[in-house]
Amino acid sequence: GPVAETFRVLQGAVTEEYVRSTQGVFQFELSGDGGGTWYIDLKTKGGSAGFGKPPVAADVVMSMSSADFVKMFTDKLKPFMAFMSGNSSIIGDMMLTLGLEKML
Protein backbone atom coordinates (compact mmCIF):
# COMPACT_ATOMS: atom_id res chain seq x y z
CA GLY A 1 0.00 0.00 0.00
CA PRO A 2 0.94 3.70 -0.07
CA VAL A 3 2.44 3.65 3.44
CA ALA A 4 4.72 0.69 2.71
CA GLU A 5 5.70 2.29 -0.60
CA THR A 6 6.54 5.57 1.17
CA PHE A 7 8.82 3.73 3.60
CA ARG A 8 10.46 1.84 0.73
CA VAL A 9 11.31 5.20 -0.85
CA LEU A 10 12.48 6.58 2.50
CA GLN A 11 14.75 3.60 3.09
CA GLY A 12 16.40 4.42 -0.23
CA ALA A 13 16.68 8.11 0.69
CA VAL A 14 18.44 7.56 4.02
CA THR A 15 22.07 8.63 3.65
CA GLU A 16 25.01 8.86 6.07
CA GLU A 17 24.78 12.64 5.62
CA TYR A 18 21.18 12.76 6.86
CA VAL A 19 22.07 10.46 9.75
CA ARG A 20 25.02 12.70 10.70
CA SER A 21 23.07 15.94 10.43
CA THR A 22 19.81 14.78 12.02
CA GLN A 23 20.79 12.38 14.82
CA GLY A 24 17.19 11.50 15.58
CA VAL A 25 14.89 8.51 15.63
CA PHE A 26 11.28 9.00 14.55
CA GLN A 27 8.43 6.66 15.39
CA PHE A 28 5.10 6.94 13.60
CA GLU A 29 1.86 5.63 15.04
CA LEU A 30 -0.39 5.51 12.00
CA SER A 31 -4.12 4.87 12.04
CA GLY A 32 -6.19 3.68 9.12
CA ASP A 33 -5.19 1.85 5.97
CA GLY A 34 -1.64 0.46 6.18
CA GLY A 35 -1.33 1.83 9.70
CA GLY A 36 0.59 0.51 12.67
CA THR A 37 3.99 1.41 14.07
CA TRP A 38 6.70 2.51 11.62
CA TYR A 39 10.03 4.24 12.11
CA ILE A 40 12.84 6.22 10.53
CA ASP A 41 16.19 5.84 12.28
CA LEU A 42 18.50 8.77 11.49
CA LYS A 43 20.83 8.11 14.43
CA THR A 44 22.26 4.61 14.14
CA LYS A 45 25.13 4.25 11.65
CA GLY A 46 23.76 3.89 8.15
CA GLY A 47 20.22 4.70 9.23
CA SER A 48 17.11 2.71 8.38
CA ALA A 49 13.36 2.93 7.94
CA GLY A 50 10.60 0.40 8.10
CA PHE A 51 7.76 -1.32 9.89
CA GLY A 52 7.73 -1.89 13.62
CA LYS A 53 9.43 -0.23 16.56
CA PRO A 54 12.78 1.46 15.91
CA PRO A 55 15.95 -0.46 16.90
CA VAL A 56 16.70 2.23 19.50
CA ALA A 57 14.37 4.45 21.56
CA ALA A 58 12.54 7.07 19.50
CA ASP A 59 13.32 10.77 20.06
CA VAL A 60 10.07 11.80 18.41
CA VAL A 61 6.77 9.95 18.27
CA MET A 62 4.21 11.19 15.76
CA SER A 63 0.63 10.00 15.67
CA MET A 64 -1.46 10.63 12.57
CA SER A 65 -3.63 8.95 9.98
CA SER A 66 -1.82 6.94 7.33
CA ALA A 67 -3.44 9.21 4.70
CA ASP A 68 -1.89 12.32 6.30
CA PHE A 69 1.45 10.55 6.58
CA VAL A 70 1.51 9.77 2.87
CA LYS A 71 0.47 13.37 2.10
CA MET A 72 3.28 14.64 4.30
CA PHE A 73 5.86 12.67 2.34
CA THR A 74 4.44 13.54 -1.06
CA ASP A 75 4.83 17.20 -0.12
CA LYS A 76 1.10 17.88 0.07
CA LEU A 77 1.26 18.48 3.81
CA LYS A 78 4.04 19.99 5.89
CA PRO A 79 4.55 18.27 9.27
CA PHE A 80 3.96 21.50 11.16
CA MET A 81 0.74 22.16 9.25
CA ALA A 82 -0.47 18.69 10.21
CA PHE A 83 0.10 19.44 13.88
CA MET A 84 -1.43 22.90 13.66
CA SER A 85 -4.61 21.42 12.21
CA GLY A 86 -4.89 19.14 15.23
CA ASN A 87 -5.09 15.99 13.12
CA SER A 88 -1.86 14.64 14.47
CA SER A 89 0.20 14.77 17.61
CA ILE A 90 3.91 14.91 18.20
CA ILE A 91 5.73 13.91 21.37
CA GLY A 92 9.43 14.63 21.79
CA ASP A 93 12.00 16.94 20.26
CA MET A 94 10.27 19.39 17.92
CA MET A 95 13.61 20.60 16.56
CA LEU A 96 14.33 17.13 15.17
CA THR A 97 11.13 17.40 13.17
CA LEU A 98 12.75 20.25 11.23
CA GLY A 99 15.56 17.87 10.31
CA LEU A 100 12.95 15.46 9.02
CA GLU A 101 11.35 18.23 6.93
CA LYS A 102 14.70 18.73 5.17
CA MET A 103 14.68 15.12 4.11
CA LEU A 104 11.12 15.17 2.76
DSSP file (Angstrom, degrees, kcal/mol; ACC not computed):
  #  RESIDUE AA STRUCTURE BP1 BP2  ACC     N-H-->O    O-->H-N    N-H-->O    O-->H-N    TCO  KAPPA ALPHA  PHI   PSI    X-CA   Y-CA   Z-CA
    1    1 A G     >        0   0    0      0, 0.0     4,-2.3     0, 0.0     5,-0.2   0.000 360.0 360.0 360.0-179.9    0.0    0.0    0.0
    2    2 A P  H  >  +     0   0    0      0, 0.0     4,-2.2     0, 0.0     5,-0.1   0.828 360.0  52.4 -60.8 -34.0    0.9    3.7   -0.1
    3    3 A V  H  > S+     0   0    0      2,-0.2     4,-2.2     1,-0.2     5,-0.2   0.959 111.4  45.2 -67.8 -49.2    2.4    3.6    3.4
    4    4 A A  H  > S+     0   0    0      1,-0.2     4,-1.9     2,-0.2    -1,-0.2   0.893 113.5  51.4 -59.2 -40.8    4.7    0.7    2.7
    5    5 A E  H  X S+     0   0    0     -4,-2.3     4,-2.2     2,-0.2    -1,-0.2   0.904 107.5  52.8 -63.3 -42.6    5.7    2.3   -0.6
    6    6 A T  H  X S+     0   0    0     -4,-2.2     4,-2.5     1,-0.2    -2,-0.2   0.913 110.7  47.1 -60.0 -43.5    6.5    5.6    1.2
    7    7 A F  H  X S+     0   0    0     -4,-2.2     4,-2.7     2,-0.2    -1,-0.2   0.823 107.8  56.1 -69.6 -30.0    8.8    3.7    3.6
    8    8 A R  H  X S+     0   0    0     -4,-1.9     4,-1.4     2,-0.2    -1,-0.2   0.920 110.9  44.7 -65.0 -42.2   10.5    1.8    0.7
    9    9 A V  H  X S+     0   0    0     -4,-2.2     4,-1.1     2,-0.2    -2,-0.2   0.913 113.0  51.4 -65.4 -43.7   11.3    5.2   -0.9
   10   10 A L  H >X S+     0   0    0     -4,-2.5     4,-1.4     1,-0.2     3,-0.7   0.917 104.4  56.1 -60.2 -44.6   12.5    6.6    2.5
   11   11 A Q  H 3< S+     0   0    0     -4,-2.7     3,-0.4     1,-0.3    -1,-0.2   0.891 109.7  47.4 -54.5 -40.3   14.8    3.6    3.1
   12   12 A G  H 3< S+     0   0    0     -4,-1.4    -1,-0.3     1,-0.2    -2,-0.2   0.727 110.4  52.9 -72.8 -21.8   16.4    4.4   -0.2
   13   13 A A  H << S+     0   0    0     -4,-1.1     2,-0.4    -3,-0.7    -1,-0.2   0.617  80.4 107.6 -90.7 -13.4   16.7    8.1    0.7
   14   14 A V     <  +     0   0    0     -4,-1.4     2,-0.3    -3,-0.4    35,-0.1  -0.519  48.6 176.2 -69.5 121.8   18.4    7.6    4.0
   15   15 A T     >  -     0   0    0     -2,-0.4     4,-2.2     1,-0.1     5,-0.2  -0.857  45.6-112.3-123.7 161.2   22.1    8.6    3.6
   16   16 A E  H  > S+     0   0    0     -2,-0.3     4,-3.1     1,-0.2     5,-0.2   0.868 118.5  58.8 -55.0 -37.0   25.0    8.9    6.1
   17   17 A E  H  > S+     0   0    0      2,-0.2     4,-2.6     1,-0.2    -1,-0.2   0.919 106.2  45.3 -62.1 -45.5   24.8   12.6    5.6
   18   18 A Y  H  > S+     0   0    0      2,-0.2     4,-2.5     1,-0.2     5,-0.4   0.904 113.4  51.0 -62.9 -41.5   21.2   12.8    6.9
   19   19 A V  H  X S+     0   0    0     -4,-2.2     4,-1.8     1,-0.2    -2,-0.2   0.937 113.0  45.9 -61.4 -47.0   22.1   10.5    9.8
   20   20 A R  H  < S+     0   0    0     -4,-3.1    -2,-0.2     1,-0.2    -1,-0.2   0.907 118.8  40.6 -62.1 -43.2   25.0   12.7   10.7
   21   21 A S  H  < S+     0   0    0     -4,-2.6    -1,-0.2    -5,-0.2    -2,-0.2   0.762 123.4  36.5 -81.9 -24.2   23.1   15.9   10.4
   22   22 A T  H  <  -     0   0    0     -4,-2.5    -3,-0.2    -5,-0.2    -2,-0.2   0.908  68.7-175.0 -95.0 -49.8   19.8   14.8   12.0
   23   23 A Q     <  +     0   0    0     -4,-1.8     2,-0.3    19,-0.9    20,-0.3   0.927  44.7 119.2  50.8  52.0   20.8   12.4   14.8
   24   24 A G  E     -A   42   0A   0     18,-1.1    18,-2.5    -5,-0.1     2,-0.5  -0.992  56.1-143.3-145.6 153.0   17.2   11.5   15.6
   25   25 A V  E     -A   41   0A   0     -2,-0.3    34,-2.4    16,-0.2    35,-2.0  -0.977  19.2-160.7-118.7 126.4   14.9    8.5   15.6
   26   26 A F  E     -Ab  40  60A   0     14,-3.1    14,-2.5    -2,-0.5     2,-0.4  -0.899   4.5-166.8-111.8 130.1   11.3    9.0   14.5
   27   27 A Q  E     -Ab  39  61A   0     33,-3.0    35,-3.1    -2,-0.5     2,-0.5  -0.950   7.1-157.7-114.9 136.1    8.4    6.7   15.4
   28   28 A F  E     -Ab  38  62A   0     10,-3.0    10,-2.2    -2,-0.4     2,-0.8  -0.955   8.3-163.0-117.3 124.7    5.1    6.9   13.6
   29   29 A E  E     -Ab  37  63A   0     33,-3.4    35,-1.9    -2,-0.5     2,-0.4  -0.888  23.5-170.2-103.5 102.2    1.9    5.6   15.0
   30   30 A L  E     -Ab  36  64A   0      6,-2.9     6,-2.8    -2,-0.8     2,-0.3  -0.778  10.0-159.3-103.5 136.4   -0.4    5.5   12.0
   31   31 A S  E     + b   0  65A   0     33,-1.8    35,-3.1    -2,-0.4    36,-0.3  -0.800  54.5  21.4-107.8 152.9   -4.1    4.9   12.0
   32   32 A G  S >  S+     0   0    0     -2,-0.3     3,-2.1    33,-0.2     2,-0.1  -0.546 106.5  13.0  95.0-160.6   -6.2    3.7    9.1
   33   33 A D  T 3  S+     0   0    0      1,-0.3   -30,-0.1    -2,-0.2     3,-0.1  -0.294 136.5   1.0 -58.6 123.8   -5.2    1.8    6.0
   34   34 A G  T 3  S+     0   0    0      1,-0.1    -1,-0.3    -2,-0.1    -4,-0.1   0.688 102.2 148.0  72.5  17.4   -1.6    0.5    6.2
   35   35 A G    <   +     0   0    0     -3,-2.1     2,-0.3    -6,-0.1    -4,-0.2   0.161   5.7  97.1 -74.1-166.0   -1.3    1.8    9.7
   36   36 A G  E    S-A   30   0A   0     -6,-2.8    -6,-2.9    -3,-0.1     2,-0.5  -0.797  81.1 -32.3 118.2-164.6    0.6    0.5   12.7
   37   37 A T  E     +A   29   0A   0     -2,-0.3    15,-3.7    -8,-0.2     2,-0.3  -0.832  62.1 165.1 -98.6 127.2    4.0    1.4   14.1
   38   38 A W  E     -AC  28  51A   0    -10,-2.2   -10,-3.0    -2,-0.5     2,-0.3  -0.863  12.9-161.4-132.0 165.5    6.7    2.5   11.6
   39   39 A Y  E     -AC  27  50A   0     11,-2.6    11,-2.2    -2,-0.3     2,-0.4  -0.986  20.7-154.1-149.0 158.9   10.0    4.2   12.1
   40   40 A I  E     -AC  26  49A   0    -14,-2.5   -14,-3.1    -2,-0.3     2,-0.8  -0.972  18.8-158.4-130.2 119.3   12.8    6.2   10.5
   41   41 A D  E     +AC  25  48A   0      7,-3.6     7,-1.8    -2,-0.4   -16,-0.2  -0.863  23.8 162.1-102.2 106.9   16.2    5.8   12.3
   42   42 A L  E    S+A   24   0A   0    -18,-2.5   -18,-1.1    -2,-0.8   -19,-0.9  -0.237  70.1  58.7-114.0  42.1   18.5    8.8   11.5
   43   43 A K  S    S+     0   0    0    -20,-0.3     3,-0.1     1,-0.1     2,-0.1   0.576  81.6  78.8-132.3 -48.1   20.8    8.1   14.4
   44   44 A T  S >  S-     0   0    0      1,-0.1     3,-2.0   -20,-0.1    -1,-0.1  -0.422 100.8 -81.9 -69.7 143.8   22.3    4.6   14.1
   45   45 A K  T 3  S+     0   0    0      1,-0.3    -1,-0.1    -2,-0.1    -2,-0.1  -0.165 117.3   9.1 -49.6 129.5   25.1    4.3   11.6
   46   46 A G  T 3  S-     0   0    0     -3,-0.1    -1,-0.3   -30,-0.1   -27,-0.1  -0.015 104.5-130.7  89.1 -31.5   23.8    3.9    8.1
   47   47 A G    <   -     0   0    0     -3,-2.0     2,-0.3   -31,-0.1    -5,-0.2   0.201  24.4-154.5  69.4 163.4   20.2    4.7    9.2
   48   48 A S  E     -C   41   0A   0     -7,-1.8    -7,-3.6     2,-0.0     2,-0.3  -0.980  10.5-157.5-165.0 167.9   17.1    2.7    8.4
   49   49 A A  E     +C   40   0A   0     -2,-0.3     2,-0.3    -9,-0.3    -9,-0.2  -0.985  34.2 100.2-151.9 146.8   13.4    2.9    7.9
   50   50 A G  E     -C   39   0A   0    -11,-2.2   -11,-2.6    -2,-0.3     2,-0.3  -0.998  60.8 -33.2 167.9-164.8   10.6    0.4    8.1
   51   51 A F  E    S+C   38   0A   0     -2,-0.3   -13,-0.3   -13,-0.2     2,-0.2  -0.593  91.2  23.4 -88.4 143.5    7.8   -1.3    9.9
   52   52 A G  S    S-     0   0    0    -15,-3.7    -2,-0.1    -2,-0.3   -16,-0.0  -0.502 102.8 -27.7 104.4-172.5    7.7   -1.9   13.6
   53   53 A K  S    S-     0   0    0     -2,-0.2   -14,-0.1     1,-0.1     4,-0.1  -0.517  73.5-100.4 -78.2 147.8    9.4   -0.2   16.6
   54   54 A P        -     0   0    0      0, 0.0     4,-0.1     0, 0.0    -1,-0.1  -0.277  28.4-115.1 -65.4 156.9   12.8    1.5   15.9
   55   55 A P  S    S+     0   0    0      0, 0.0     2,-0.3     0, 0.0    -2,-0.1   0.762 102.5  31.1 -65.2 -25.0   15.9   -0.5   16.9
   56   56 A V  S    S-     0   0    0      1,-0.1   -12,-0.0   -12,-0.0   -13,-0.0  -0.868 111.5 -69.4-127.3 164.9   16.7    2.2   19.5
   57   57 A A        -     0   0    0     -2,-0.3     2,-0.2     1,-0.1   -32,-0.1  -0.218  55.8-113.8 -57.3 137.7   14.4    4.5   21.6
   58   58 A A        -     0   0    0      1,-0.1   -32,-0.2    -4,-0.1     3,-0.1  -0.473  17.4-161.0 -74.5 141.6   12.5    7.1   19.5
   59   59 A D  S    S+     0   0    0    -34,-2.4    34,-1.2     1,-0.3     2,-0.4   0.742  84.4  29.8 -86.3 -29.4   13.3   10.8   20.1
   60   60 A V  E     -bD  26  92A   0    -35,-2.0   -33,-3.0    32,-0.2     2,-0.5  -0.998  65.8-165.7-134.9 131.1   10.1   11.8   18.4
   61   61 A V  E     -bD  27  91A   0     30,-3.0    30,-2.6    -2,-0.4     2,-0.5  -0.976  10.6-169.9-117.1 122.1    6.8    9.9   18.3
   62   62 A M  E     -bD  28  90A   0    -35,-3.1   -33,-3.4    -2,-0.5     2,-0.5  -0.928   5.0-163.4-112.7 133.2    4.2   11.2   15.8
   63   63 A S  E     +bD  29  89A   0     26,-2.7    26,-2.2    -2,-0.5     2,-0.3  -0.966  31.4 126.6-115.4 128.8    0.6   10.0   15.7
   64   64 A M  E     -b   30   0A   0    -35,-1.9   -33,-1.8    -2,-0.5     2,-0.1  -0.967  60.2 -75.3-163.9 172.7   -1.5   10.6   12.6
   65   65 A S  E  >  -b   31   0A   0     22,-0.3     4,-2.2    -2,-0.3   -33,-0.2  -0.496  40.2-121.4 -76.2 152.2   -3.6    9.0   10.0
   66   66 A S  H  > S+     0   0    0    -35,-3.1     4,-2.3     1,-0.2     5,-0.2   0.851 114.3  57.9 -62.3 -32.2   -1.8    6.9    7.3
   67   67 A A  H  > S+     0   0    0    -36,-0.3     4,-2.1     1,-0.2    -1,-0.2   0.923 107.7  45.5 -63.4 -44.0   -3.4    9.2    4.7
   68   68 A D  H  > S+     0   0    0      2,-0.2     4,-2.6     1,-0.2    -2,-0.2   0.875 110.5  55.1 -66.1 -36.7   -1.9   12.3    6.3
   69   69 A F  H  X S+     0   0    0     -4,-2.2     4,-1.8     2,-0.2    -2,-0.2   0.941 108.9  46.1 -61.2 -47.4    1.4   10.6    6.6
   70   70 A V  H  X S+     0   0    0     -4,-2.3     4,-0.9     1,-0.2    -1,-0.2   0.902 112.7  51.3 -62.7 -40.9    1.5    9.8    2.9
   71   71 A K  H ><>S+     0   0    0     -4,-2.1     5,-2.8     1,-0.2     6,-1.1   0.908 106.5  55.3 -60.1 -41.9    0.5   13.4    2.1
   72   72 A M  H ><5S+     0   0    0     -4,-2.6     3,-0.8     1,-0.2    -1,-0.2   0.883 111.4  43.2 -60.0 -39.5    3.3   14.6    4.3
   73   73 A F  H 3<5S+     0   0    0     -4,-1.8    -1,-0.2     1,-0.2    -2,-0.2   0.551 109.0  56.2 -88.5  -6.9    5.9   12.7    2.3
   74   74 A T  T <<5S-     0   0    0     -4,-0.9    -1,-0.2    -3,-0.6    -2,-0.2   0.145 118.0-111.8-104.7  18.2    4.4   13.5   -1.1
   75   75 A D  T < 5S+     0   0    0     -3,-0.8    -3,-0.2     2,-0.2     3,-0.1   0.703  90.4 113.5  65.8  23.0    4.8   17.2   -0.1
   76   76 A K  S   <S+     0   0    0     -5,-2.8     2,-0.3     1,-0.3    -4,-0.2   0.531  81.1  33.3 -96.5  -7.8    1.1   17.9    0.1
   77   77 A L  S    S-     0   0    0     -6,-1.1    -1,-0.3    -5,-0.2    -2,-0.2  -0.931  74.4-141.1-150.7 120.6    1.3   18.5    3.8
   78   78 A K    >>  -     0   0    0     -2,-0.3     4,-2.2    -3,-0.1     3,-0.5  -0.611  26.6-122.0 -79.0 140.8    4.0   20.0    5.9
   79   79 A P  H 3> S+     0   0    0      0, 0.0     4,-1.8     0, 0.0     5,-0.2   0.894 112.8  50.4 -49.3 -44.8    4.6   18.3    9.3
   80   80 A F  H 3> S+     0   0    0      1,-0.2     4,-2.3     2,-0.2     5,-0.2   0.869 107.7  52.9 -66.1 -33.9    4.0   21.5   11.2
   81   81 A M  H <> S+     0   0    0     -3,-0.5     4,-2.1     1,-0.2    -1,-0.2   0.902 106.3  54.5 -64.7 -39.0    0.7   22.2    9.2
   82   82 A A  H  <>S+     0   0    0     -4,-2.2     5,-1.2     1,-0.2     6,-0.8   0.901 111.6  43.7 -59.9 -41.6   -0.5   18.7   10.2
   83   83 A F  H ><5S+     0   0    0     -4,-1.8     3,-0.9    -5,-0.2    -1,-0.2   0.861 110.4  54.9 -75.2 -34.2    0.1   19.4   13.9
   84   84 A M  H 3<5S+     0   0    0     -4,-2.3    -1,-0.2     1,-0.2    -2,-0.2   0.879 103.9  55.5 -63.5 -37.1   -1.4   22.9   13.7
   85   85 A S  T 3<5S-     0   0    0     -4,-2.1    -1,-0.2    -5,-0.2    -2,-0.2   0.612 109.7-125.7 -75.1  -9.6   -4.6   21.4   12.2
   86   86 A G  T < 5S+     0   0    0     -3,-0.9    -3,-0.2    -4,-0.4    -2,-0.1   0.577  79.6 116.0  79.8   8.8   -4.9   19.1   15.2
   87   87 A N  S   <S+     0   0    0     -5,-1.2     2,-0.3     1,-0.1   -22,-0.3   0.579  77.8  29.9 -86.0  -9.2   -5.1   16.0   13.1
   88   88 A S        -     0   0    0     -6,-0.8     2,-0.3   -24,-0.1   -24,-0.2  -0.972  69.2-142.4-145.7 160.1   -1.9   14.6   14.5
   89   89 A S  E     -D   63   0A   0    -26,-2.2   -26,-2.7    -2,-0.3     2,-0.4  -0.910   6.6-158.2-124.9 154.1    0.2   14.8   17.6
   90   90 A I  E     -D   62   0A   0     -2,-0.3     2,-0.5   -28,-0.2   -28,-0.2  -0.997   4.8-171.6-133.6 131.0    3.9   14.9   18.2
   91   91 A I  E     +D   61   0A   0    -30,-2.6   -30,-3.0    -2,-0.4     2,-0.3  -0.984  54.0  19.8-121.7 129.2    5.7   13.9   21.4
   92   92 A G  E    S+D   60   0A   0     -2,-0.5     2,-0.9   -32,-0.2   -32,-0.2  -0.883 105.1   7.4 122.3-151.9    9.4   14.6   21.8
   93   93 A D    >>  -     0   0    0    -34,-1.2     4,-0.8    -2,-0.3     3,-0.8  -0.601  48.9-169.8 -81.9 102.9   12.0   16.9   20.3
   94   94 A M  H >> S+     0   0    0     -2,-0.9     4,-0.8     1,-0.2     3,-0.8   0.838  84.4  63.2 -59.7 -33.6   10.3   19.4   17.9
   95   95 A M  H >> S+     0   0    0      1,-0.3     4,-1.0     2,-0.2     3,-0.8   0.856  96.2  58.0 -63.2 -33.3   13.6   20.6   16.6
   96   96 A L  H <> S+     0   0    0     -3,-0.8     4,-1.6     1,-0.2    -1,-0.3   0.825  95.3  65.3 -64.7 -28.7   14.3   17.1   15.2
   97   97 A T  H <X S+     0   0    0     -4,-0.8     4,-2.0    -3,-0.8    -1,-0.2   0.834  95.7  57.0 -63.2 -30.5   11.1   17.4   13.2
   98   98 A L  H <X S+     0   0    0     -3,-0.8     4,-1.5    -4,-0.8    -1,-0.2   0.882 103.6  53.3 -65.2 -37.8   12.7   20.2   11.2
   99   99 A G  H  X S+     0   0    0     -4,-1.0     4,-1.0    -3,-0.2    -1,-0.2   0.871 108.0  50.7 -63.0 -36.2   15.6   17.9   10.3
  100  100 A L  H >X S+     0   0    0     -4,-1.6     4,-1.4     1,-0.2     3,-0.5   0.888 103.9  57.9 -67.8 -39.4   12.9   15.5    9.0
  101  101 A E  H 3< S+     0   0    0     -4,-2.0    -1,-0.2     1,-0.2    -2,-0.2   0.859 101.2  57.3 -59.6 -35.2   11.3   18.2    6.9
  102  102 A K  H 3< S+     0   0    0     -4,-1.5    -1,-0.2     1,-0.2    -2,-0.2   0.867 106.8  48.8 -62.7 -34.9   14.7   18.7    5.2
  103  103 A M  H <<        0   0    0     -4,-1.0    -1,-0.2    -3,-0.5    -2,-0.2   0.789 360.0 360.0 -77.1 -26.8   14.7   15.1    4.1
  104  104 A L     <        0   0    0     -4,-1.4    -1,-0.2    -3,-0.1    -2,-0.1   0.507 360.0 360.0 -64.1 360.0   11.1   15.2    2.8
